[in-house]
Amino acid sequence: MQQLQVQMFSQQTAEQPYGDPWISSYLYDAEKCEVCFRTRFQTDSPARLSPCSHCRLAWWCSPECGKDFSKFHSKKHCEELQIIASVDRLEVDYAIDRKSFRHLMVRTDEPRTIYMPLSSIKGWSDYCEKVFPEFDYATSFTAQTIKTYHPDPTSAVRLLTMEASCFPLSVIAAMEDVITNISTRNRLCIHVVGAASRELQGKGMLEELLHFLPKLRVARIFFAGPEAEDHQDTGKNLACERCIPKGRSRTCSYYEGTYHDFARTKEALDNRPDLIVGLNTGMSEIQSDSWMKTLRVIQDMDIPALFTAYTKKEGESEIALMTRMGFGIRKGLELNKWKGVVLKTNNYWNTDKDGPIASYNSYYRYIVQGRA
């Protein structure tokens, strides 16, 4: 049943450029049976789904599925769903309090004066100690400014801060892998392919490029994707109040369409990227003509391209696709040190014959360039 559901939705999403976000949203977020994926409206009775007695965030639809429910909803999964609910609650309270749908973002306060290779940082705890020592204070202070009845808002803010930092840190780590003089570069150009709401709402965190790389003066980021409609901040200097007086700048531009179309524009040709970034694209699940055209353009450009995936299985499928296309593999599939910290739930790839598959924002990463 699960394989049939996946095949049915994959066929529908493949008809749209980079997949249909509305169908994908339904598939990812619908309240459904953890075992067979039936939604409430696909059962004999709309009230038939039975919730987990602990988290009430996972369901089964029948006695048959109830017998296998624990295989797909373990104790660990139950605890992680409760963390997700906690984070989601704070995000809603934050949006209501700020009257904005922008994601909560807490950035480092001061630009670094000495370059510290991100590769020398062991993980999030080490990062907070060596790069962001104000982390505890900043997240605690931010939590106090949000009108919420959340029982532990500080913990939720810390998780959201690390989740938002996944974007810039994954990009910086990739640049360290493929740009030999990254520590002395004064200009960088990045193209984000398949840009969707996550990347667009998290673009403010790319200020960390200026804060982490002391010699960087100009950071130009181009977002291309069906959801990347033009914004009022196009071309404006979005750098922080500490960077602007020092003559530093961070600008964003947007192209609402596919990357292979954007790549032919004068703007793209005039701003050849140092790195192409595609986060959690799901291309192996969709493999639409649009994605294939985009990948061919990226291959012809012979520019390093970072891709991330929600799961190891998804990443393996993408690497296999890239290999069939003859891409050069600069960095093989590996666990992303700077992955998100909040489990992604209700994704159609989160189970296989062996049970639940862990799924996180940019959980795995790999880098390709040109032809093998």
C-alpha positions in Angstrom: 0.0 0.0 0.0 2.8 2.5 0.9 4.6 1.8 -2.4 1.4 2.3 -4.3 0.7 5.7 -2.6 4.3 6.9 -3.3 4.0 5.9 -7.0 0.6 7.5 -7.5 1.7 10.9 -6.0 5.1 10.8 -7.7 3.4 10.4 -11.1 1.3 13.5 -10.4 4.1 15.7 -9.1 6.3 14.8 -12.0 3.9 16.7 -14.3 4.8 20.0 -12.6 8.1 22.0 -12.7 10.1 20.6 -9.8 6.9 19.0 -8.5 3.6 20.4 -7.4 4.0 22.0 -4.0 0.3 21.7 -3.1 0.3 17.9 -3.8 3.6 17.5 -2.0 2.2 19.4 1.0 -0.8 17.2 1.1 1.4 14.1 0.9 3.8 15.3 3.6 1.4 16.9 6.1 -1.9 15.1 5.9 -3.2 13.4 9.1 -2.9 9.7 8.1 -2.2 6.2 9.2 1.4 5.6 10.0 1.3 2.1 8.5 -0.7 2.3 5.2 -0.9 6.1 4.7 -4.7 6.3 4.4 -6.0 9.7 5.4 -9.1 10.2 7.5 -11.2 10.6 4.4 -9.9 7.4 2.8 -11.2 5.2 5.7 -14.7 3.8 6.1 -15.4 6.5 8.7 -13.9 10.0 9.0 -13.4 9.4 12.7 -11.7 6.1 12.3 -8.1 7.1 12.8 -6.9 6.2 16.3 -4.1 8.4 17.9 -1.1 7.3 19.9 -2.1 7.6 23.6 1.2 9.4 24.5 1.8 12.1 21.8 -1.5 12.0 20.0 0.4 13.0 16.9 0.5 9.6 15.1 -2.4 7.4 14.1 -3.5 4.0 12.8 -6.7 3.3 10.9 -7.6 -0.3 11.5 -7.0 -3.3 13.8 -4.7 -4.7 11.2 -2.6 -1.5 11.1 -2.9 -1.2 14.9 -0.9 -4.5 15.2 2.0 -3.0 13.2 1.7 0.5 14.6 4.7 0.2 17.0 7.0 -0.8 14.1 6.3 2.6 12.5 5.9 4.7 15.6 8.6 3.8 18.2 9.2 5.4 21.6 12.0 7.5 20.1 9.7 8.6 17.2 7.0 9.5 19.8 9.4 11.6 21.8 10.6 13.3 18.6 7.1 14.1 17.6 6.5 15.8 20.9 9.6 18.0 20.3 8.2 18.9 16.9 4.9 19.9 18.4 6.8 22.0 21.0 8.7 23.8 18.2 5.6 24.2 16.0 3.7 25.7 18.9 6.4 28.3 19.5 6.6 29.2 15.8 2.8 29.9 15.8 3.1 32.0 18.9 6.0 33.9 17.4 4.1 34.5 14.2 1.1 35.8 16.1 3.2 38.0 18.4 5.3 39.5 15.6 2.3 39.6 13.2 4.6 38.0 10.6 5.1 34.6 9.0 8.9 35.1 8.9 10.9 32.3 10.6 12.5 32.9 13.9 16.2 33.6 13.4 19.0 34.3 15.9 22.3 35.2 14.3 25.8 35.7 15.7 26.1 39.3 16.9 29.6 40.2 15.9 31.5 39.5 12.6 34.6 37.4 13.2 38.0 39.1 12.9 40.0 35.8 12.6 39.0 33.0 10.2 38.2 29.7 12.0 37.7 26.8 9.6 34.2 25.4 10.1 35.8 22.0 9.4 37.6 22.4 12.8 34.3 22.6 14.6 33.1 19.2 15.9 29.4 20.0 15.9 26.6 22.2 17.4 27.9 22.2 20.9 31.4 23.1 19.8 30.0 25.8 17.4 28.1 27.5 20.2 31.2 27.5 22.4 33.8 28.7 19.9 31.8 30.6 17.3 28.6 31.7 19.0 29.5 32.0 22.8 26.5 34.3 23.2 24.1 31.5 22.1 22.6 30.8 25.5 22.0 34.4 26.3 20.7 35.3 22.8 18.2 32.5 22.7 17.1 33.0 26.3 16.6 36.8 25.7 14.7 36.1 22.4 12.4 33.7 24.2 11.6 36.3 26.8 10.4 38.7 24.1 7.8 36.3 22.6 4.3 36.4 24.1 3.7 32.7 24.6 2.3 30.2 27.0 4.8 27.6 26.0 6.1 25.7 29.0 9.8 25.9 27.9 10.2 28.6 25.2 14.0 28.9 25.6 14.5 25.3 24.6 12.3 25.7 21.6 14.1 28.9 20.5 17.4 27.1 20.8 16.2 24.3 18.5 14.8 26.8 16.0 18.0 28.7 16.0 20.1 25.7 15.2 17.5 24.6 12.6 17.8 28.0 10.9 21.6 27.9 11.0 21.6 24.7 9.0 21.3 26.7 5.7 24.3 29.1 6.1 26.6 26.5 7.8 25.9 23.9 5.2 26.8 26.4 2.5 30.0 27.5 4.3 31.1 23.9 4.9 30.7 23.2 1.2 32.7 26.2 0.1 35.5 25.2 2.4 35.5 21.8 0.5 35.6 23.3 -3.0 37.0 26.8 -2.8 40.7 26.7 -1.9 41.1 30.4 -1.0 37.8 30.7 0.8 39.5 32.3 3.8 40.8 35.2 1.7 38.0 35.7 -0.8 36.4 39.1 -0.8 33.5 38.4 -3.1 31.2 35.4 -3.4 28.2 34.6 -5.6 25.8 31.8 -4.8 22.9 30.4 -6.9 20.2 28.6 -5.0 18.3 26.3 -7.3 14.7 25.1 -6.7 14.4 27.8 -4.0 11.2 27.4 -2.0 9.7 28.9 1.2 12.4 27.3 3.5 15.3 29.0 1.7 13.5 32.3 1.0 12.3 32.7 4.6 15.7 31.7 5.9 17.7 34.0 3.7 18.4 36.4 6.6 20.6 33.7 8.1 23.0 34.1 5.1 24.3 37.1 7.0 26.5 34.5 8.7 28.6 34.4 5.5 29.8 37.9 6.3 30.1 37.1 10.0 32.1 33.9 9.5 34.4 35.0 6.7 36.4 38.0 7.9 37.8 38.9 4.4 34.4 38.7 2.6 33.2 42.1 1.4 30.4 41.3 -1.0 28.0 38.3 -0.9 25.5 38.0 -3.8 22.8 35.4 -3.5 20.4 34.5 -6.4 17.3 32.4 -5.7 15.7 30.6 -8.6 12.6 28.5 -8.4 8.9 28.4 -9.0 8.2 30.0 -5.6 11.0 32.6 -5.9 8.8 35.6 -6.7 10.4 39.0 -6.7 10.8 40.7 -3.3 10.9 44.3 -2.3 14.5 43.8 -1.0 15.9 42.9 -4.5 19.3 44.4 -4.9 19.2 46.2 -1.5 22.1 45.9 0.9 20.8 43.5 3.5 23.9 43.4 5.6 23.7 44.1 9.3 24.3 47.4 11.0 27.8 46.2 12.0 28.8 45.2 8.5 27.5 48.1 6.4 29.7 50.8 8.0 32.7 48.6 7.1 31.7 48.7 3.4 30.4 45.1 3.3 27.2 44.1 1.5 24.8 41.1 1.1 22.3 41.3 -1.7 19.5 38.9 -2.8 17.9 38.6 -6.3 15.0 36.4 -7.3 13.9 34.5 -10.5 10.4 32.9 -10.4 11.0 29.9 -12.7 13.3 27.0 -13.3 17.1 27.3 -12.9 17.8 26.2 -16.5 15.7 29.2 -17.7 17.3 31.6 -15.2 20.8 30.4 -16.3 20.2 31.8 -19.8 19.4 35.3 -18.5 21.8 38.2 -18.6 21.7 38.5 -14.9 22.8 34.9 -14.4 25.5 35.1 -17.1 26.9 38.3 -15.5 27.0 36.7 -12.1 28.7 33.4 -12.5 28.3 31.5 -9.2 31.1 30.2 -7.0 28.7 27.6 -5.7 25.3 26.3 -6.7 23.1 25.1 -3.8 20.1 22.8 -3.9 18.7 21.9 -0.5 16.3 19.0 0.0 15.3 19.0 -3.7 13.6 15.6 -3.7 14.7 15.4 -7.4 15.1 11.6 -7.3 11.4 11.2 -6.2 10.1 13.4 -9.0 12.7 13.3 -11.8 10.6 15.7 -13.9 11.8 17.0 -17.3 12.4 20.3 -15.5 14.8 18.8 -13.0 16.6 16.9 -15.8 17.1 20.1 -17.8 18.3 21.9 -14.7 20.8 19.2 -13.9 22.2 19.3 -17.5 22.7 23.0 -17.3 24.5 22.7 -13.9 26.6 20.0 -15.4 27.5 22.1 -18.4 28.4 25.1 -16.2 31.1 23.0 -14.5 30.5 24.8 -11.2 30.6 23.0 -7.8 27.1 22.2 -6.7 26.0 21.3 -3.2 22.9 19.1 -2.8 21.3 17.9 0.4 18.7 15.3 1.2 16.2 14.6 4.0 17.3 10.9 4.3 20.2 8.7 3.4 17.9 6.7 1.1 17.0 9.8 -0.8 20.6 10.9 -1.1 21.6 7.5 -2.4 18.9 7.7 -5.1 20.2 11.2 -6.1 23.8 10.1 -6.3 22.8 7.2 -8.5 21.0 9.6 -10.8 24.0 11.9 -10.9 26.3 9.0 -11.7 24.0 7.8 -14.5 24.2 11.3 -15.9 28.0 11.3 -15.8 28.5 14.0 -13.2 31.8 14.4 -11.5 31.5 13.6 -7.8 33.5 16.1 -5.8 32.2 14.8 -2.4 30.4 11.6 -2.0 27.2 11.2 0.1 27.9 11.8 3.7 26.1 12.8 6.9 25.9 16.6 7.1 27.5 17.8 10.3 25.2 20.9 10.1 21.9 19.1 9.5 18.7 20.3 11.1 18.0 19.2 14.6 14.2 18.8 14.4 12.9 15.6 13.0 10.8 16.0 9.8 7.6 14.1 10.1 4.8 12.7 7.9 7.0 12.4 4.9 6.2 9.6 2.5 9.8 8.4 2.6 10.0 8.1 6.4 9.3 4.3 6.4 10.6 1.2 4.6 10.3 -2.5 5.1 12.5 -2.2 8.2 10.5 0.6 9.8 10.9 4.3 10.4 13.7 6.2 8.5 15.1 9.3 10.3 14.4 12.5 8.2 16.0 15.9 9.0 16.5 19.1 7.1 19.7 18.6 5.0 20.4 15.4 6.8 22.8 14.1 4.1 24.9 16.1 1.6 27.1 15.6 -1.5 28.9 17.8 -4.0 29.1 17.4 -7.8 30.8 19.3 -10.5 30.9 19.0 -14.3 31.5 15.6 -15.9 33.4 12.6 -14.6 
